[in-house]
Amino acid sequence: MAARRATRAGIEQVRFSAAEAEPLLDRALSEAAAGRLRPVVGQTFPLSEAARAHTAIEAREVLGKTLPAAG
């Protein structure tokens, strides 16, 4: 990256004003409602294993969202 004089930013560094964010939110919600935008669910855990789920999240061992198991 240094050789290309490139930088990187994490999602926590992305900032939008309300005027910039509103049309992006509207589009994201429209795409989700149309079924073209879906979250990635990496894994599920039974509620009884919530501590293990938190450990996995904190250790960055998960991809996508971690959810309680349905049931």
Helices and strands as residue ranges (DSSP letters): G 11-13, H 18-33, E 41-45, G 47-49, H 50-58, E 65-68
